[in-house]
Each structure stands twice: as C-alpha cells, then as structure tokens.
C-alpha cells in the first residue's frame, strides 16, 4: 500500500513538473480558458515558444518510457503494452494541462517539420530553453575552439584513442553544429520515432501516412529523401561514423584493453542501427508505394515498432533481455557501453 502511494505521489509530481514546463504559472482549472483568451493576441513567436515547452514535456515523457521499454525486465508483451498505455496517458495529461488538443499538437508538429521559418524559430527556442545547442537550423554563434579536447564536454582520455572517442561523444567536423556522432544519431532517431508515431495517429489518411513515411526516411538517410524534419545528416551516416571512430580508437596506439573490448560492443550495436535503418527505409518506401490505406496502416504499425528499436534495440533471441550483440543492441546500448568504457579510462585534466 505504501509503495503504491509512493509511486502515485511520484507520478503526480512528475505530471506537475511537466505542466510547469509546458505552461508555467497557469493553474489547471484556468488552462483551457486562458488558452482560448490568448489565441487572438498571441504572436507567432509566442505560439512557437508555448508549443516548444509542451514539446519538451512530451519528449521527456517519451524518453522516460523508451528507457523503461528497453529494460530487460520489461520485455513481456503485457508489460510493453502497459508502458505504451502509460505513455499515452502521460501525453494526454500534458496536453490537457497545457490547454492543447492532440490534433493541435499534431498540427503544430507538422508545421515545424515542414516550414523552414517555423523550424528555425522552434530550434532556436529549444536551444534557449534547454541551454544546449540544438541540431537543425540553429548555428553556432562563434567558431568552435580548435582541437578535440577544446570542444569536449565529456571527459575523454588523452592521445589518439581519446581523439576518436571525442568524435563519438563530443564533436565531429561535419555534423549539425559540430556535435558528436552519437548525439547526432540519437537526435535523428528521435525524429524518425516521432514521425512514425504521427503516421500511426492518422491511419485513415493514406496521404498523411505517406508524408510521414517520407519524413522517417529523411531522418534516417537524407540522401534518399532530402526534404523533411531531420537534421540533414541521418541516423545511418551518424551510426556508421560511431562504429568507424570507436574502432579507430581501439586500433590507436596506446588504446587500453578496456577500449578494445567495449569498442566491439559499441560498433556492433551501432551497425545494428544502420541495418535497422535500411529495413525501415525499405518499409517506408512500401508505404509510399501502396494505394490502400489499410495496407499502409499495417506497414505503419511495423514501422513504428522498428523505429522504436533504433533506440531501444530488440530481444532477437527471446531470452528476455537486450544486449549489444548482433541483431539486438540499439543506440541505447551504444550509449551504455560508451559510458562503461569512459568510466574506466583516465580523463584529461
């Protein structure tokens, strides 16, 4: 009983915090009325700012559930279903307290995904709210300092091996805003997951499903579909870069056995992600080619599941857990083994 009360209390606190993020200072009982009153006077910039706050709250909820979905103890179908339902409930509560309908949230998501000016404003607001550079159209305000250690935000070892680790976690020359390859891969994966979910919300519209299938492809590989809500880099290219540079770290002079061992784990999960990207692209192309909304909806359901696996990985052998091994690990397993590797390495001062 006490545990149930504690869980409910924590859940209520999380919802209150998310509401504060989404619409600070607005009481629950006043949310709907205040939103209606502001509609006539709100500026486009203010509207985008309000939406960005809601978007961050929803993203926080999604990230939390995605992490739980990936945990080995939560792989039973009934648990997965419960977590998915929990996520939908949390999102509904966030939108309700923000005075925003699901349809309005989807419309604004579509707007910032397809309109260049809206996307630029949205990205700049996200950067301001989070205090972190956001990939997309927000450019760095000053040239980055030279050298891998100067731009590092995560401690890495000195020497050639550490340089390649820095490319994975901190900074790389051709990524959006010069961020690390792994953060880039994860940001693009989140875009793919989001738009697969948007396709699944409107299965009555063949055109909508085809549109979001194209957006998913854009986030995975912009050389296939160049226009869309992605960052213009792609999960495939970023994950391939992760595998390449972590293996270069392992081959570098002075690399420890710790680096050598974890590089195998990281590279394997990264290449799993590349293979999943190819599978999702093929699936999305089928959606774009179909002439039946019912057929497309069935394919969209598969696309949603496979996009989730970009981050969470998959229990390929049915043993109830997800490891780094071939066919299993995703970007969360990449991050896990990067953390384990770096934790055992001496850092630069």
C-alpha positions as CSV (number, residue, x, y, z in Angstrom):
1,X,0.0,0.0,0.0
2,X,2.8,2.4,1.0
3,X,4.7,1.6,-2.2
4,X,1.6,2.2,-4.3
5,X,1.0,5.6,-2.6
6,X,4.7,6.5,-3.1
7,X,4.5,5.6,-6.8
8,X,1.3,7.6,-7.3
9,X,2.9,10.6,-5.5
10,X,6.0,10.5,-7.7
11,X,3.8,10.2,-10.8
12,X,1.8,13.2,-9.7
13,X,4.9,15.2,-9.0
14,X,6.2,14.4,-12.5
15,X,3.0,15.5,-14.1
16,X,3.0,18.7,-12.1
17,X,6.6,19.4,-13.2
18,X,5.8,18.7,-16.8
19,X,2.9,21.0,-16.7
20,X,5.1,23.7,-15.2
21,X,7.4,23.2,-18.1
22,X,4.6,23.3,-20.6
23,X,2.7,26.3,-19.3
24,X,4.4,27.9,-16.2
25,X,2.2,29.8,-13.8
26,X,-1.1,28.5,-15.3
27,X,-3.4,26.7,-13.0
28,X,-5.1,23.5,-14.1
29,X,-8.6,25.0,-13.8
30,X,-7.6,28.0,-15.9
31,X,-5.7,26.3,-18.6
32,X,-8.5,25.9,-21.2
33,X,-9.9,29.4,-20.6
34,X,-6.5,31.1,-20.7
35,X,-5.5,29.3,-23.9
36,X,-8.7,30.5,-25.6
37,X,-8.2,34.1,-24.4
38,X,-4.7,34.2,-25.7
39,X,-5.4,32.8,-29.1
40,X,-6.4,36.2,-30.6
41,X,-3.4,38.1,-29.2
42,X,-0.6,35.6,-29.2
43,X,2.3,36.3,-31.6
44,X,3.7,33.6,-33.9
45,X,6.9,33.6,-31.8
46,X,5.0,33.3,-28.5
47,X,2.9,30.5,-30.0
48,X,6.1,28.6,-31.1
49,X,7.6,29.2,-27.6
50,X,4.5,27.8,-25.9
51,X,4.5,24.8,-28.3
52,X,8.2,24.2,-27.7
53,X,7.6,23.9,-24.0
54,X,4.9,21.4,-24.5
55,X,7.1,19.5,-27.0
56,X,9.9,19.3,-24.4
57,X,7.5,17.9,-21.8
58,X,6.2,15.3,-24.2
59,X,9.7,14.4,-25.3
60,X,10.7,14.0,-21.6
61,X,7.8,11.6,-21.1
62,X,8.6,9.6,-24.3
63,X,12.3,9.3,-23.4
64,X,11.4,8.0,-19.9
65,X,9.1,5.4,-21.3
66,X,11.5,4.4,-24.1
67,X,14.1,3.8,-21.4
68,X,11.7,1.6,-19.5
69,X,10.7,-0.3,-22.7
70,X,14.4,-1.2,-23.2
71,X,15.0,-2.6,-19.8
72,X,15.3,-6.4,-19.8
73,X,12.7,-6.9,-17.1
74,X,10.1,-5.1,-19.2
75,X,10.2,-7.2,-22.4
76,X,7.0,-9.2,-21.8
77,X,4.2,-8.2,-24.2
78,X,1.8,-7.3,-21.4
79,X,4.4,-5.0,-19.8
80,X,5.3,-3.4,-23.1
81,X,1.6,-2.7,-23.7
82,X,1.2,-1.3,-20.2
83,X,4.1,1.1,-20.7
84,X,2.8,2.2,-24.1
85,X,-0.6,2.9,-22.5
86,X,1.1,4.8,-19.7
87,X,2.9,7.0,-22.2
88,X,-0.3,7.8,-24.0
89,X,-1.9,8.7,-20.6
90,X,1.0,11.0,-19.7
91,X,0.9,12.7,-23.1
92,X,-2.8,13.2,-22.8
93,X,-2.3,14.8,-19.3
94,X,0.4,17.1,-20.5
95,X,-1.7,18.3,-23.4
96,X,-4.8,18.7,-21.2
97,X,-3.0,20.8,-18.6
98,X,-1.4,22.9,-21.4
99,X,-4.8,23.6,-22.9
100,X,-3.9,21.9,-26.2
101,X,-5.7,19.2,-28.1
102,X,-3.9,16.2,-29.6
103,X,-5.0,17.5,-33.1
104,X,-3.5,20.9,-32.3
105,X,-0.2,19.3,-31.1
106,X,0.0,17.2,-34.3
107,X,-0.8,20.3,-36.5
108,X,2.0,22.3,-34.8
109,X,4.4,19.4,-35.0
110,X,3.6,19.1,-38.7
111,X,4.2,22.9,-39.1
112,X,7.6,23.0,-37.5
113,X,8.5,19.8,-39.5
114,X,7.7,21.2,-42.9
115,X,8.0,25.0,-42.7
116,X,11.6,26.3,-42.8
117,X,10.9,29.6,-40.9
118,X,8.9,27.8,-38.2
119,X,11.5,25.2,-37.8
120,X,14.3,27.8,-37.4
121,X,12.3,29.6,-34.7
122,X,11.4,26.3,-33.0
123,X,15.0,25.2,-32.9
124,X,16.2,28.5,-31.5
125,X,13.6,28.3,-28.7
126,X,14.6,24.8,-27.9
127,X,18.2,25.8,-27.7
128,X,17.3,28.7,-25.4
129,X,15.0,26.6,-23.1
130,X,17.5,23.7,-22.7
131,X,20.7,25.7,-22.7
132,X,22.2,23.3,-25.2
133,X,22.9,23.7,-29.0
134,X,20.0,22.1,-30.9
135,X,20.7,20.4,-34.2
136,X,18.8,21.8,-37.1
137,X,18.9,25.4,-38.2
138,X,20.4,27.0,-35.1
139,X,24.0,27.8,-36.0
140,X,26.9,28.2,-33.6
141,X,27.4,31.8,-32.5
142,X,31.2,31.6,-32.7
143,X,33.7,29.3,-34.4
144,X,34.5,26.2,-32.3
145,X,37.8,26.1,-30.5
146,X,40.4,24.1,-32.3
147,X,41.4,20.6,-31.2
148,X,39.3,17.8,-30.0
149,X,39.9,18.4,-26.3
150,X,38.9,22.1,-26.6
151,X,35.4,21.3,-27.7
152,X,34.9,18.3,-25.4
153,X,32.0,18.3,-22.9
154,X,32.6,14.7,-21.9
155,X,35.9,13.7,-20.4
156,X,37.9,11.5,-22.7
157,X,41.5,10.1,-22.4
158,X,44.4,12.0,-23.8
159,X,46.0,10.7,-27.0
160,X,44.8,9.3,-30.4
161,X,42.3,6.9,-28.8
162,X,40.7,9.8,-26.9
163,X,40.5,11.9,-30.0
164,X,38.3,9.3,-31.7
165,X,36.2,8.8,-28.6
166,X,35.7,12.6,-28.6
167,X,34.4,12.3,-32.2
168,X,31.8,9.9,-31.0
169,X,30.6,11.7,-27.9
170,X,31.6,15.4,-28.2
171,X,32.3,16.9,-31.6
172,X,32.8,16.0,-35.2
173,X,33.6,18.2,-38.1
174,X,30.6,17.7,-40.5
175,X,27.7,17.1,-38.1
176,X,25.0,19.7,-37.4
177,X,26.6,22.3,-35.0
178,X,29.7,20.1,-35.0
179,X,28.2,17.9,-32.2
180,X,29.3,14.3,-31.6
181,X,28.3,11.4,-33.8
182,X,26.4,9.6,-31.2
183,X,24.3,12.6,-30.1
184,X,23.6,13.2,-33.8
185,X,22.4,9.6,-34.3
186,X,20.2,9.8,-31.3
187,X,18.6,13.1,-32.3
188,X,17.9,11.8,-35.8
189,X,16.5,8.6,-34.4
190,X,14.1,10.6,-32.2
191,X,12.8,12.4,-35.3
192,X,12.2,9.1,-37.0
193,X,10.4,7.7,-34.0
194,X,8.2,10.9,-33.7
195,X,7.1,10.8,-37.4
196,X,6.5,7.1,-37.4
197,X,4.2,7.8,-34.4
198,X,2.5,10.7,-36.3
199,X,1.8,8.3,-39.2
200,X,0.2,5.8,-36.9
201,X,-2.1,8.5,-35.5
202,X,-3.7,9.2,-38.8
203,X,-4.2,5.8,-40.5
204,X,-7.4,6.9,-42.1
205,X,-5.4,9.2,-44.4
206,X,-3.1,7.5,-47.0
207,X,-1.6,10.8,-47.9
208,X,-0.6,11.5,-44.2
209,X,1.0,8.1,-43.8
210,X,3.0,8.6,-47.0
211,X,4.1,12.0,-45.9
212,X,5.4,10.9,-42.5
213,X,7.0,7.8,-44.1
214,X,9.0,10.2,-46.2
215,X,9.9,12.2,-43.0
216,X,11.1,9.0,-41.4
217,X,13.3,8.3,-44.4
218,X,14.7,11.8,-44.3
219,X,15.8,11.3,-40.7
220,X,17.4,8.0,-41.5
221,X,19.1,8.9,-44.7
222,X,18.6,12.3,-46.3
223,X,20.4,11.2,-49.5
224,X,17.2,9.2,-50.2
225,X,14.7,11.8,-49.2
226,X,16.4,15.2,-48.9
227,X,13.5,17.4,-47.6
228,X,12.0,16.8,-44.2
229,X,12.2,17.4,-40.5
230,X,15.5,15.7,-40.0
231,X,18.8,17.4,-39.3
232,X,20.2,16.7,-42.8
233,X,22.7,14.1,-41.5
234,X,20.8,10.9,-40.9
235,X,20.9,8.0,-38.5
236,X,22.7,5.8,-41.0
237,X,25.6,8.2,-41.5
238,X,25.9,9.0,-37.8
239,X,25.8,5.4,-36.6
240,X,28.3,4.3,-39.3
241,X,30.6,7.1,-38.0
242,X,30.2,5.9,-34.4
243,X,31.3,2.4,-35.4
244,X,34.2,3.7,-37.6
245,X,35.6,6.0,-35.0
246,X,35.2,3.8,-32.0
247,X,37.1,1.1,-33.9
248,X,39.8,3.6,-34.8
249,X,40.0,4.4,-31.1
250,X,40.6,0.7,-30.4
251,X,43.3,0.5,-33.1
252,X,45.1,3.7,-31.9
253,X,48.5,3.5,-30.3
254,X,48.1,3.2,-26.5
255,X,44.5,2.0,-26.5
256,X,43.7,0.1,-23.4
257,X,42.1,-3.4,-23.3
258,X,39.0,-1.7,-21.9
259,X,38.7,0.4,-25.0
260,X,39.4,-2.6,-27.3
261,X,36.7,-4.7,-25.5
262,X,34.0,-2.0,-25.4
263,X,34.7,-0.9,-29.0
264,X,33.4,-4.3,-30.2
265,X,30.2,-3.8,-28.2
266,X,29.7,-0.2,-29.3
267,X,30.4,-0.9,-33.0
268,X,28.2,-3.9,-33.1
269,X,25.2,-2.0,-31.7
270,X,25.9,0.9,-34.0
271,X,25.9,-1.3,-37.0
272,X,22.7,-3.0,-35.8
273,X,21.2,0.5,-36.0
274,X,22.5,1.0,-39.6
275,X,20.9,-2.3,-40.6
276,X,17.6,-1.3,-38.9
277,X,17.7,2.0,-40.8
278,X,17.9,0.1,-44.1
279,X,15.0,-2.1,-43.1
280,X,12.9,0.9,-42.0
281,X,13.7,2.8,-45.3
282,X,12.5,-0.3,-47.3
283,X,9.3,-0.4,-45.2
284,X,8.7,3.3,-45.6
285,X,9.1,3.0,-49.4
286,X,6.5,0.3,-49.4
287,X,4.1,2.7,-47.5
288,X,4.8,5.4,-50.1
289,X,4.1,2.9,-53.0
290,X,0.8,1.4,-51.7
291,X,-2.6,2.5,-52.9
292,X,-4.6,1.2,-49.9
293,X,-4.9,3.0,-46.6
294,X,-5.5,-0.4,-44.9
295,X,-2.3,-1.9,-46.3
296,X,-0.4,1.2,-45.5
297,X,-1.7,1.2,-41.9
298,X,-0.4,-2.4,-41.4
299,X,3.0,-1.3,-42.7
300,X,3.0,1.8,-40.5
301,X,2.5,-0.4,-37.4
302,X,5.6,-2.3,-38.3
303,X,7.5,1.0,-39.0
304,X,6.6,2.3,-35.5
305,X,7.9,-0.9,-33.9
306,X,11.2,-0.9,-35.9
307,X,11.8,2.9,-35.3
308,X,11.5,2.3,-31.6
309,X,14.2,-0.3,-31.9
310,X,16.6,2.3,-33.3
311,X,16.9,3.5,-29.7
312,X,15.9,0.5,-27.6
313,X,17.2,-2.4,-29.6
314,X,15.4,-5.7,-29.8
315,X,15.4,-9.0,-28.0
316,X,16.3,-11.0,-31.1
317,X,16.8,-14.3,-29.3
318,X,13.9,-14.2,-27.0
319,X,15.8,-14.5,-23.8
320,X,14.1,-11.5,-22.1
321,X,17.0,-9.1,-22.4
322,X,18.6,-6.8,-25.0
323,X,22.4,-6.9,-25.2
324,X,25.0,-5.3,-27.5
325,X,25.2,-8.4,-29.7
326,X,24.4,-8.6,-33.5
327,X,20.7,-8.1,-34.2
328,X,20.0,-6.8,-30.7
329,X,21.6,-3.6,-29.4
330,X,20.5,-0.2,-30.5
331,X,21.6,3.3,-29.7
332,X,20.8,3.0,-26.0
333,X,23.2,0.0,-25.8
334,X,25.8,2.1,-27.7
335,X,25.4,4.8,-25.1
336,X,25.6,2.3,-22.2
337,X,28.9,0.8,-23.4
338,X,30.3,4.2,-24.2
339,X,29.6,5.2,-20.6
340,X,31.1,2.0,-19.3
341,X,34.2,2.4,-21.5
342,X,34.8,6.1,-20.4
343,X,34.2,5.3,-16.7
344,X,37.2,3.0,-16.7
345,X,39.5,5.4,-18.6
346,X,41.7,8.2,-17.1
347,X,40.5,11.6,-18.3
348,X,42.3,14.6,-19.5
349,X,42.6,17.4,-16.8
